[in-house]
Amino acid sequence: MSNDQFSLAASGVTVAFGGFKALTDVTLKVTPGAVHGLIGPNGAGKTTLVNVLSGFQAPSQGEVSLDGRNIGTLPPHELRRAGVARTFQAGRLFSGLDVRDNLAVTGVGLGHGRHASDAEALRVLDWMGIADLADKPAAGLPYTDERRVGIARALMFSPSFLLLDEPAAGMSEDEAADLADLIRRATEELGTGVLLIEHNVGLVLSVTRHVYVLDAGQLIEEGDRDAITASQRVRDAYFGADQEAA
């Protein structure tokens, strides 16, 4: 199988809600063992694209493929079983369960037994350095711990691809730095392909190999850190929007 095939990709994806196009002809690829960034101002279409890649939104046009196979019609649970995991801007933890059970539920949903799911939950929590949270109620977690547990749940049974939707929101600079280390470890130690969607541009540029920039539903730039920081289109669309909102 070629490297081009071994990827999670969107090709010419358009998403229309009535007469409004949330995405227009967007092409993007996530490869194993690498971090890819997705940035853009509010309303650029970032979460819509993540929803398309994870099966929560069907594209109006274009194709989503996994390892060269069209997966545009698969529901989210089948995509997760195929190796595509994601987090959400809101943690979406099961508030009535403790942290370990929040992870174990994912394992059972993936078809693993309860014993194996419990063991995997403890392994992932330990790997992330948050094993002390295992028996804590999810409902009482501080915000940043809730986000960490959301990432841990997504990493259950080592998915091939991980889509992180605003994982650093609400985190301090030190917490965001710890998150950056975690993302690097996921690619280096687990071989996971990561798509990092973030408003924290510094975080994205510090960990990514390739960055995609959306504005008004269209891909306006892509490239490495140097290409993104040198792009006038990015400054106009992203940084200019931030400055106007400040």
C-alpha positions, 0 to 999 in steps of 0.5 A, spaced: 500 500 500 502 506 498 503 512 503 498 516 499 493 510 500 495 510 508 492 516 510 485 519 512 483 524 507 478 529 504 478 530 497 474 536 494 469 536 500 463 541 500 458 541 505 452 546 504 446 547 508 441 550 504 444 556 500 450 556 505 456 553 504 460 551 510 466 548 506 467 549 499 472 544 495 476 542 501 482 537 500 486 535 506 490 529 508 492 526 515 498 521 515 500 516 520 506 518 525 505 526 524 501 532 526 497 536 521 494 543 523 488 546 522 487 553 523 482 559 521 478 564 524 471 563 528 466 560 523 472 558 518 469 551 517 474 547 522 469 543 526 464 542 520 471 539 516 472 535 523 465 532 523 466 530 515 472 526 517 469 523 523 462 521 520 458 526 523 456 530 517 456 527 510 459 531 505 454 534 499 460 533 494 467 530 494 470 524 498 472 522 504 477 516 504 481 512 509 487 508 506 484 509 499 477 507 501 471 511 500 468 512 507 464 518 506 457 514 508 460 510 514 457 512 521 461 515 526 461 508 530 464 504 524 469 510 523 471 509 530 472 502 529 476 503 523 481 507 527 478 514 526 478 517 533 476 524 535 475 529 541 469 534 542 470 542 544 465 540 550 468 534 553 462 529 553 464 525 558 459 520 562 458 524 568 455 519 572 461 514 571 468 515 574 474 516 569 476 509 568 469 507 566 468 513 561 474 510 558 472 502 559 465 504 555 469 506 549 473 499 549 466 495 550 463 499 544 469 497 540 467 490 541 472 488 547 470 485 553 470 489 560 476 486 563 480 488 557 477 495 556 478 496 564 486 494 563 486 498 557 483 504 560 488 504 566 494 503 561 492 509 557 491 513 563 498 511 566 501 513 559 498 520 559 500 521 566 493 521 569 492 515 573 491 518 579 484 520 576 482 513 574 477 513 580 474 520 580 467 522 578 467 525 571 462 530 574 467 533 579 473 534 574 476 540 573 475 543 566 483 541 564 482 534 567 476 533 563 479 535 556 485 530 558 480 525 560 477 526 553 483 525 549 485 519 553 478 516 551 479 517 544 486 514 545 483 507 547 486 501 543 490 506 539 487 509 533 490 510 527 488 517 526 486 522 532 482 528 531 483 534 536 478 539 536 480 545 540 484 541 546 487 546 549 481 551 550 481 554 557 488 551 558 494 555 561 501 556 557 504 550 561 498 546 560 498 547 553 506 545 553 504 539 556 499 537 551 504 539 546 508 534 549 503 529 549 501 530 542 508 529 540 508 522 544 502 520 540 505 520 534 512 518 536 510 512 540 503 510 538 504 512 530 498 516 530 496 521 525 494 527 529 489 533 526 490 538 531 484 544 530 486 550 535 485 557 536 492 557 539 496 558 533 503 558 537 501 551 539 499 548 532 506 551 529 510 548 535 508 541 533 505 540 526 509 538 520 504 541 515 498 546 517 492 547 513 488 554 513 481 555 512 477 561 511 470 562 510 469 555 508 475 555 503 482 552 504 486 559 503 493 556 504 497 550 506 504 548 508 510 548 513 511 553 519 515 557 515 510 557 509 504 559 514 508 564 518 510 568 511 503 568 508 500 574 507 493 571 506 494 567 513 495 574 516 489 577 513 484 572 514 486 569 521 491 574 525 487 580 522 480 577 524 483 576 531 486 583 531 479 586 529 476 582 534 480 584 540 
